[in-house]
Amino acid sequence: MIALGGDIWQAAAEGGWQPQALGQVWFTLDSGSLNLTQAIVQRYLHPWLWDPAFVQLLLWPAWVVPGALAIVLFMLCRRRQRMRSGGTLG
């Protein structure tokens, strides 16, 4: 929500929509962990995973990835809640 709010604020101030990429935000916050993640993925998983997969993900707007993850987690937790309440009532 903060990243989306920042993009909206910047769009209003500059008069155009240019969302910040996830990779840029991560690099600004902690470039060392971004470099470490790249090294781990390329050395221990597979080099192919970094270049097409992770790089594409890092080019997405910074609010898309955590937003999508939040929606998935919300849906998973909501199903569990329904199952629990359905089992206790019946």
C-alpha contacts under 8 A as a table, 3 or more apart, distances in Angstrom:
res1	aa1	res2	aa2	distance
1	M	4	L	5.14
1	M	5	G	6.00
1	M	63	W	6.74
1	M	67	G	7.66
2	I	5	G	5.01
2	I	6	G	6.06
2	I	63	W	7.83
3	A	6	G	5.02
3	A	7	D	6.23
3	A	20	Q	7.98
3	A	62	A	6.11
3	A	63	W	5.23
4	L	7	D	5.08
4	L	8	I	6.21
4	L	62	A	7.63
4	L	63	W	5.41
5	G	8	I	5.09
5	G	9	W	6.03
6	G	9	W	5.02
6	G	10	Q	6.04
7	D	10	Q	5.10
7	D	11	A	6.05
7	D	17	W	7.44
7	D	18	Q	7.14
7	D	19	P	5.32
7	D	20	Q	6.83
8	I	11	A	5.02
8	I	12	A	6.17
8	I	17	W	7.57
9	W	12	A	5.20
9	W	13	A	6.21
10	Q	13	A	5.04
10	Q	14	E	5.98
10	Q	15	G	7.97
10	Q	17	W	7.69
10	Q	18	Q	7.96
11	A	14	E	5.28
11	A	15	G	5.30
11	A	16	G	4.86
11	A	17	W	4.78
11	A	18	Q	6.76
12	A	15	G	5.24
12	A	16	G	7.09
19	P	61	P	5.64
19	P	62	A	7.52
20	Q	24	Q	6.74
20	Q	25	V	6.91
20	Q	61	P	5.51
20	Q	62	A	5.92
21	A	24	Q	5.27
21	A	25	V	6.45
21	A	58	L	6.41
21	A	59	L	5.13
21	A	60	W	5.37
21	A	61	P	4.41
21	A	62	A	5.10
22	L	25	V	5.21
22	L	26	W	6.10
22	L	57	L	7.60
22	L	58	L	4.93
22	L	59	L	6.13
22	L	60	W	5.95
22	L	61	P	5.52
22	L	62	A	3.86
22	L	63	W	7.53
22	L	65	V	7.93
23	G	26	W	5.07
23	G	27	F	5.98
23	G	58	L	4.36
23	G	59	L	6.18
23	G	62	A	7.63
24	Q	27	F	5.06
24	Q	28	T	6.09
24	Q	58	L	7.81
25	V	28	T	5.10
25	V	29	L	6.17
25	V	62	A	6.86
26	W	29	L	5.16
26	W	30	D	5.91
26	W	31	S	6.65
26	W	34	L	6.77
27	F	30	D	5.35
27	F	31	S	4.17
27	F	32	G	7.84
27	F	34	L	6.41
28	T	31	S	6.31
30	D	33	S	5.75
30	D	34	L	6.76
31	S	34	L	5.12
31	S	35	N	6.29
32	G	35	N	5.18
32	G	36	L	6.12
33	S	36	L	4.88
33	S	37	T	5.98
34	L	37	T	5.12
34	L	38	Q	6.30
35	N	38	Q	5.10
35	N	39	A	6.29
36	L	39	A	5.09
36	L	40	I	6.16
37	T	40	I	5.16
37	T	41	V	6.09
38	Q	41	V	5.27
38	Q	42	Q	6.07
38	Q	50	W	6.68
39	A	42	Q	5.26
39	A	43	R	5.89
40	I	43	R	5.31
40	I	44	Y	5.53
40	I	45	L	7.11
41	V	44	Y	5.69
41	V	45	L	4.99
41	V	46	H	6.15
41	V	47	P	6.73
41	V	49	L	6.96
41	V	50	W	6.28
42	Q	45	L	5.98
42	Q	46	H	5.10
42	Q	47	P	4.05
42	Q	48	W	7.43
42	Q	49	L	7.20
42	Q	50	W	6.23
43	R	46	H	6.40
43	R	47	P	6.76
45	L	49	L	7.45
46	H	49	L	5.56
46	H	50	W	7.46
47	P	50	W	5.65
47	P	51	D	7.02
48	W	51	D	5.77
48	W	52	P	6.65
48	W	53	A	7.67
49	L	52	P	6.32
49	L	53	A	5.30
49	L	54	F	6.45
50	W	53	A	5.64
50	W	54	F	4.80
50	W	55	V	6.16
51	D	54	F	6.18
51	D	55	V	5.36
51	D	56	Q	7.70
52	P	55	V	5.77
52	P	56	Q	5.97
53	A	56	Q	5.44
53	A	57	L	6.37
54	F	57	L	4.95
54	F	58	L	6.11
55	V	58	L	5.02
55	V	59	L	6.37
56	Q	59	L	5.21
56	Q	60	W	6.85
57	L	60	W	5.49
57	L	65	V	7.91
58	L	61	P	7.93
60	W	64	V	6.84
60	W	65	V	7.60
61	P	64	V	5.60
61	P	65	V	7.62
62	A	65	V	6.52
62	A	66	P	7.61
63	W	66	P	5.86
63	W	67	G	5.79
64	V	67	G	5.05
64	V	68	A	5.95
65	V	68	A	5.27
65	V	69	L	6.22
66	P	69	L	4.99
66	P	70	A	6.00
67	G	70	A	5.07
67	G	71	I	6.29
68	A	71	I	5.14
68	A	72	V	6.28
69	L	72	V	5.15
69	L	73	L	6.14
70	A	73	L	5.15
70	A	74	F	5.97
71	I	74	F	5.03
71	I	75	M	6.17
72	V	75	M	5.19
72	V	76	L	6.23
73	L	76	L	5.07
73	L	77	C	6.08
74	F	77	C	5.23
74	F	78	R	5.95
75	M	78	R	5.06
75	M	79	R	6.27
76	L	79	R	5.37
76	L	80	R	6.52
77	C	80	R	5.16
77	C	81	Q	6.22
78	R	81	Q	5.07
78	R	82	R	6.32
79	R	82	R	5.18
79	R	83	M	6.23
80	R	83	M	5.04
80	R	84	R	6.14
81	Q	84	R	5.18
81	Q	85	S	6.15
82	R	85	S	5.21
82	R	86	G	5.88
83	M	86	G	5.10
83	M	87	G	6.11
84	R	87	G	5.24
84	R	88	T	6.35
85	S	88	T	5.31
85	S	89	L	6.28
86	G	89	L	5.44
86	G	90	G	6.28
87	G	90	G	5.49
